[in-house]
Amino acid sequence: METSLKRLYVGGIGPSITNDELTDRFQKFGNVNDVEIISRKDEHGNPVKTFAYLNISISDVDLRKCISTLNKTKWKGGVLQIEKAKESFLHRLSRERQETKESIKPQVDSKPDLVKSLKEAGVQDFQMKAAVPGTEVPNHKNWVVSKYGRVLPVLHLKGNDKRKISFLVQLQTTNIFTVVL
């Protein structure tokens, strides 16, 4: 029989139960690796609810036998409730962080490759600069760089009172108007 590590929820235990008692109780079904007893208390510090999580190396057959034997039985003043539990949040978080560290590959910067390919094409003294919002695009009349780095057209319209209005077209943002007298 192949054993695997399972996490069990044990409810209905009293506040006086210790780790050793739970280990002894479940030891006959499998190897108990870790016991975590959690006790909820009221505002006065009295225990209201006590339950435990067990990490146990157990086969599927022994797990079914353990649950059928111990579930809903009286033990030390309480009725045991035994269920399979989810993986511990902290263990899962550390495992996921470890997996992401292993899967992250070093990022290759594409800008040096672009400059290198431009030099091979015959372009010299090329410098990549970020466009300042509101600046006009060189060699393109009535086009402006927006605050998000997009190139947008500037429309010149006449108002009802014969004033010229410059209108910067932007999608899903507040439009910018400049009035020229």
N, C-alpha and C positions, 0 to 999 in steps of 0.2 A: 504494500500500500504506500502510495506516495503522499508524504506530508507536505503541507504548505502553511505559511503563516497566515492566520486568520485573526480578525479583531472581533471580539464579542462584547456585547452590552449586557451587563448583569444589573438588573434593577430589583428593587424591593428588599435591599439589605439594610440592616440597622446601622446606626452611626458608630457603633462600637466594634464593627468588623475591621480586621487588620489585613494587610497585604498577605501575610503568611497564611492566614486562615483561608483566604480565597485561593491562594496557590495550592494548598493542600487539598482543597475541595475539587479543583479541576485538574490536578496532576495525574490522576488515573486515566484521563482521556487523551492527554498529550503533554508536551513540554511547554510549561507556562514561561514565557520570556519576560513579560512586563505586566504589572498591575498598576492601574491608575484609579484611585478612589476619589470621587468628587462628592462633596457634601454642600448642599444649598442651605443657607441659614436665613432666618428671619431677622427683623430689625433688632431683636434683643440678643442675637447670637446663638439662638437655639437651632439645632439642625432640623430642617423640615423634610428634606429629601436627600437620600444618599444612594448613589449608584456607582458602578465601576466599569472600566474598560479593561479587557484582558487581551494581550497579544499572546496567542497560543499556536504552537506548531502542531497541526492536527490533520488527519486525513478526512476526506469527505464522509466516509462511513462513520468514523468516530465522532465527527461533528454532529451528525444526525442523531447518533446514540446519546451524546452529551445533552443536546437540546431536548430530546424526548424524555430522558431520565430526570434531568434537573429542572426543567421548566415547570412552573406552577407547583413547586414543592415547598413545604415549610422548612425553613432553616434559620435557627437562632432568632426566632421571634418575627420573621418576615417571610413573605411568599416570594420566591425567586422568579424573576422574569428574565429569560435569556433569549437574545436575538443576535443575529449577525449585525455588525456595525460597519459604518463607512470607515475609510482610512482616516487617520488623524490628520487634521488640517495642517498642523505644523510639519508633520512628516511629508505630506503631499507637497506643501509649499517648498520645502528644502529640496525635494526630489525634482520638482519642476524647475527650480532655479539651477540645479546642477545640469539638467538636460539642456536648458537654454545656453548655459556656458559652453557646453560641449558642442552644440549645434551652431553657435555663432562663428561665422567665417570672417576673416579680416576684410573690411571694405576697401575696394580699390577705387582711388580717386580718378574720375574720368576727365578732369580738367587738364592734367598734364598730357593725357593721350590726345585730347583735342588740339592743344597747342602744338604737339609733336606732329600731328597729321597736317595741321595748317602750314608748318614749316616745310614739310615734305612737298606741299602743293605750291610753295614759292612765296608764301606770305611771311613777311618779316616784321619784327617789332610789334607783334600782336599782344595786347593786354586786355584781359577780361575785366571789365568794370561793371559794377552794379549801377543800373540807371536810377537816377534820383527822381522821385515822383514829381510830376508837373513839368518835366523837361520835354522839349520837342524831340522827335525822332529825326536824326540827321538824314538828309536826302528825301524826306517824306513830309511834304507840307501838310499842315493841319492834322497831324497825328501826335499824340501825347502819351507818355508813360504814366500809368495810374499808380496809386499807392500800393497795389498788389503786384506790380511788375508787368501788368498787361499793357499792350499797346492799343490805344483807343482813338477813334476819330473825333475831331472837333467839328461840330456843325455850326455854321454861321446863319442865324435866322434874323428876320426883321420882326420887331414887335408891332403892335397896333399904333403906337405913337411914333413910328419911323425910327426907333432906336435899334441899333444892331445888338443882337444877343448872341454870345458864343455859348454853345451848349456842348458839354462833354458827355458823351454817351457811355454809361456804365450799366452793367447788368446787376440787378439785385442789390444795389447800393444807392445811397443818396446821390442824385445828380448834381453836378457843379455848374453854376451859372456865373458868367462874368458879363457885366453890362459895359459896353463900349459906347461912349457918348460922341 
